[in-house]
């Protein structure tokens, strides 16, 4: 009986190791932790799937100039930011933190749910209303300022027409609130909304908030530029 139990445990361990290995193989490389190259400044990217899309390209553009990290998850809305920011910051110091919240905040959901629904769904509304968005940003900025890092707010990218659960009018409204908070605290702004808007037909997926792989590389150029300027000013 003991021998059979030992064999069963060994088989289960082997299956678990294979599963873990397969999971790592299939993981988005942008979400994998990186090892710091000694002597280089540390940069943290905080944001949703838009930032996940440009993470690898930003790392490539800043190769040899900075260690570019990000949380190993989609940072979602400001509600998530308030709850998880401390764990994302960790214990090591940061030189620059480039951050954004917005596309999840402004999505339409049913009360008590985080799942996006069509904007005409009865009883639906923003996941994070504008007043709560502002309050959450104030809390996030207060925590970020304790890091002594150079902070860069990244404006929320556009929503194109016929995108489920979001409207084209809402990113500017949320960006206006965010800009007011950032100006109040003297935080630099990387206006990715203005950068992306003239070229949406070339870089964004139709009827979607996400960008093509090539489009994410275009966004990365602007993000890397804003981080480089921040590093120079430290």
C-alpha positions, 0 to 999 in steps of 0.5 A, a space after each residue: 500500500 505504501 509503495 502504491 501511495 508513493 508511486 501515485 504521489 510521484 505521478 501526481 507531482 510529474 503531472 503538476 510539473 508538466 502543467 506548470 511548465 505548459 502554463 509558463 510556456 503559454 504565458 504572455 511574455 509581457 507578464 513574466 517577471 524580469 531580472 534587473 540589469 545592475 546599474 540601470 534605473 528601474 521603471 514600472 508600467 502600470 495599466 490594463 491590456 493596452 499597456 500589456 500590449 506595448 510592454 515588450 516593445 517599450 522594454 526593447 526600446 529602453 534596452 540598456 537604458 532601463 529595467 522595465 517592469 510591470 505587474 504580472 496581471 491586468 491592472 484593470 480599473 482604479 478600484 483594482 489600483 486602490 486595492 493592489 497598488 502596494 503589492 505592485 510597488 513591492 519593496 524595491 525603489 523605482 526611478 520612474 512609474 508610468 501609470 494609467 487607469 480608465 478603460 475599465 473604469 468607463 466600461 458599462 456593467 450591471 450593478 454589482 458586476 464587473 462584466 461589460 455589457 452593451 451600453 443600452 442594457 437597462 440599469 447599466 452604468 459605469 463600473 467606476 463613476 466619474 466622482 469615484 474615479 477622481 477619488 480613487 486617483 487621488 488615493 493612487 497618486 498619494 501612494 505613488 508619491 511616497 515612492 519618490 519616483 518620477 511619475 508619469 500619468 498616461 491618458 486613456 486611449 480612444 474608444 472607436 465607434 461600435 465598441 461594445 460596452 463603451 462609448 467614444 465620448 467617455 475617454 475624454 471625460 475621464 481624461 479631463 478628470 485625470 488631467 485635473 488630478 495630475 496638474 494639481 499634484 504636478 505629475 507629468 502627462 503622457 497624452 497617449 490619447 492625443 498621440 493615438 487619435 490621428 492614426 486610429 484607422 492604422 493602429 487600432 482594431 476596428 470596433 475594439 479598444 485594443 491595438 494591432 501588434 504593429 499599433 502597440 509598437 507605435 504606442 510604445 515609441 511614445 511611451 518610451 519617449 516619455 520615460 526617457 525624458 523623465 529619466 533625463 530629468 531626474 
